[in-house]
Amino acid sequence: MTNLKKKINELEIFSRIRELISQQPHMHISGLHGSSRAFLCAYLNSKTGQPLLYIANDLDSAEQLRDDLELITDSKNVAFLPAIDFEPYDAGKPNPSLVSLRLESLQHFIESDNWIAVTYPEGISETFPTPEQHIDHQIYFKTGNEIKFTDLQNHLPNIGFERSDIVEKVGDYCIRGGIIDIYAWNYENPVRIEFFGNTCLLYTSDAADEEDSV
């Protein structure tokens, strides 16, 4: 893939684009097909060192571009902003996986100065919490931090988690004695937080032999 990217970047059209970038702030490029859009986005992002937002025509086009970018670039550098498919008076709830993608993207925007974000008209029209609100609603587990069981228990409902008997989906949490199971937005699997004495252990279900004292 590295050799392929190098050969594509050496094409005359990319050299011409590099010249135009230094001469004028706005360009209109047409006639791109297939993965050439992703290669162009990756090229512009690497050459300018600036964040790049790509607004596709629809969800399918956006997902295809996102997949192509994750293949040819560092996937951690790619953010995806889907619409949450939730109407204001809908009796249901937003899809947790879609909410998770948007929150992960917001976290990426806050932590990084250089990223590629892919969305489409419905996705870009959705509102975001402010960076300050996003940070205030987070809980950081880090060695040396002091987190009280009651504080965590009271805070979870305030940041959108729903208590249940069994943790089955993103947004659920369960309390049994001194154990709290949480299915957080930014984890592929639930995590278990076990309190005993003055110590708290954090476990991930996909790596049962790993634990972080916090």
N, C-alpha and C positions, 0 to 999 in steps of 0.2 A: 504493500500500500504506500509506503514511503517513496519508493521509486516511481510509482504511478503519479503521486501528487507532484513530485519533482518535475516529471515530464510535462504534465498538464500546466503547471505554473510557468514553464518555459515557453509555452505557446505564444505566438505573436499577439494574440488578442489580449492575453494577460499583461504583456509588456505595455500594450497600448493603454489598458485600463490604469496601470500604475502611473503612467505619464499624466493621464487625465485627472487622477486624484490630486496630484500636486498642483494642477492648474485651475481647477474649478471645484466648488463644493458640492454641486449637484450634477447628477448624470442620469440618463435614461437608457437602460440596456434592455434590448428585446431579442427574441430569437433563441433563448436558452431552452434546452429540453433535458428531461431526465435528470441525472445526477450532476449535470453541469452547474445547476443552481447552487447545489451544496458546495461544489469545489470553488465557485466564485465567492460564496459567503465566507468560507474558510480562508480563502486567499485575502479578501479585504480585511477580515478580522486580524489576521497575522501581520499584514503589512501596515495597517494603520494603528494597531495596538489599542483600538477603541471598541466599546461595546457595539454590537450590531443587532438590530431588530428586523426580522423578516416577517411580513404579514402575507400569508398565503391566501388564495382565493377561498378555500374551504378547509374543513377538518381533514379530509383525506389527503389533500395536497400538503397540509402542514405536517401531518404524521409521517408522510413519505420523506419530506425534507429533513425532519428531525432524525429519522432512522439513518438517512444517508450521512448526516453530519456526525452522528455518534460513531459511524463506521470509519470515517476518514479523519476525525479529529479526536481530541480528548473528550470523552463523553461527559466528564464532569464540567466541561466548559459550556455545555449545551443546556439551555432551559426551555421548557415547553409550557405554554400558557393556554390550556383548553378552557372552553366555556364550561360552567358548572351545571348547565342544563337544569336550572331551577327557576321556576316562575314565582313572582312575589307572593301570590296567594295559593301556591301549591301546598297541598296537605302533606306531601312527602318531605324528604330531606335531601339536600344535595348529595351527589355521589361522593363518598369519602375519598376514593382514589383520585378523582378530579381535583378535589380540594387539596389533597396532599401534593399533587403536582404543582399547583399554584403556590402553595406555601414553600415548597422546596425551591421554586424559582425565585421567590421573594428573598429567601435566605441567601441564595446565590448572588442576587443583585447587591445585597448588603455587604457580603463578605468579599466580593471580587470586583475589580475595576475593569475587567476584560471578559466579556461573555458573548455568546450568540443566543438570542432568544427567538423562538419560533412561535407564531400564533396565527390567528385568522380573525376576520371582523368580529365575530361573536365573542371570541376570547379576549380581544383587546378592549372590548367595550365593558367588560366586567371590572368592578372596582377592586382596589387593593386596600388592606389596612395600611396605615402609615408605618414607616420603618420603626418609629418609636413605639407604636402599639404592638407591632409584631415582636419586638425585643422584650417589651414589658410582660408579654404573655408567655414567654418561654421559661422553661425550667432547665437549668444547667446542672448536670451531675459531674462533679469533678473532685478528684482527691483533695481532701482538706476542707471542702465546703461543708457547712452545717445545714442540714435539712431536717426539719422536725416532721414527724409522722402526721400530726394534726394539721400542720400548715399545708403539706402536700395534699392531704385528703380534702381540705376545704378549697384549695386552689384549682383542683382539676375540673369541677363543674363550671368554674368561672371562665375557663379557657376553652370551653366547648366539648369537654369529654362527658360521656353519659355512663352512669353506673349501671352495671348489669351483673347477673349471676355468673355468667361465663363470658370471657373475652373472646369474641368471634370476629369482629370487624374493626376497621380503623375508627377510632373515636370512642371505643369502649374502654372501661376500666372496672376492675373488680377488687374488692377488699375482703380478705379473710385473715383475721387475727392481725399479726404484724406484717402481713404480706400484701403488696399492692401489685396487681397485674395491669399493665397499660399497653394498649395498642396505639402507639403514637403515629402521627402523620408522616414522620420522616423515617420510619423503620419498616422494613419488609415483613417483619414478624413482631409479635408482642414481646415486651420485656417484663421481667419480674424484679421488683424492688423489695428486698427483705430487710426489715428493721429488727435489730435486737441490741439491747443495751444502748451504747453510744455509737454504734456502727451501722452502716447501711451498705448492703451489697446489691449490685445491679447485674442481672443476668439477661442474656439474650437467648431466645428459644432455639436459634439456629446454631448456637455455639455454647452448649451447656457447660463446657469445661472452662469457659471464660467468665471472669467476674471482675468488676471494678469497684473498689472501695471508695466511697464518697462521704 
